[in-house]
C-alpha cells in the first residue's frame, strides 16, 4: 500500500522524484565549480574563499541528501561529486610511489598502495588494514554495533605460532565486550573474511569465490576458547556456537580474479552496520574509487 501511494505521489509531483532532485543538485554543484574557477582566475583570495565556502556547503547538503535517499533508489546515485573525482584522479596519477597519501591509526598509505585500488588490481595489506580501522572508527558512533577488526597479519601469526604468538594482541581490551569481530583472511592470492558475532555466538566465513573456510572457523573458535580462559577464566561451550561457511548463493560473488579484496572490505562494511549485503560485481569500480576518497580523508561516506 505504501509503495502504491508513493507511486501516485510521484505521478502528480514528478519534480520530487529522487533522480530529478539529484540532477538539480548536481547542476547547482557544477555552477559552483565554475564560480570557483572564475574566482581563481579573476578575484582576490577573499572572493575565492567565499566561493570555496559555498562549494563546501553544497557538498554538505548533497551528502545529507544522499543519506536520505531510499534504498530502492540507490542504483540511481552511484557516482562521486566532481571535487571528489579530481582528488581520486590525482591520487591515481604517476608520481613518487613512496609519497604518503594518508596516515592515521599508526598506519601510512602511500601512492603505491592507493594504486592497488585501480580497476583489476589486487588490494594489499595496507589498504585493507586502513579500511578496517575506518570501520572501527565509524562504529564508535552511537547506533552502530561495537566492532573490533584484527589486522591482516593476525591470522597468519595465529596459525604459525598458536595462541601464545598472539596473546598480547588484545592487551587491555576485552574481545567479548564487542558485538562483532572481523578477521581478514589472506589465502596466498585471495582475500576472505571471518565474522565473529559475539551476540549470536556465531563464526561465519565469507568468500567471494564460494570456497569453504570451515577449518579457519574452527581455528578461530579455538583462539576464542584460549582467549576466554586466559582473560576471563571462563570456558566456551562448542555446542553453543554456530560455525559455518556462507554458501555462494547467500552472498555476492566476484566474476573476475581481482576484486576479492574489495568484496571482503564491503562484506565487512555492510555486516558492521547490520545491513543486508546487497551489492554486486557491477558496484566494484565505484567502490574502488569511493575507497580512495575515504582513505584520503580518513572517513567513510
Secondary structure, DSSP 8 states (H G I E B T S, - for coil): -HHHHHHHHHHH-GGG-HHHHHHHHHHHHHHHHHHHHHHHHHS-HHHHHHHHHHHHHHHHHHHHHHHHS-GGGGGGG----HHHHHHHHHHHSS--TT-EEEEETTEEEEHHHHGGGSTT----HHHHHHHHHHHHHHTTSTTS--EEE--HHHHHHHHHH-HHHHGGGGTT--GGG-SEEEEEEE-SS-EEEEEEETTTTEEEEE-TT----HHHHHHHHHHHHHHHHHHHS----GGG-EEEE--TTTS---SSSS-HHHHHHHHHHHHTTT------GGGHHHHHHHHHHHHHHTS--
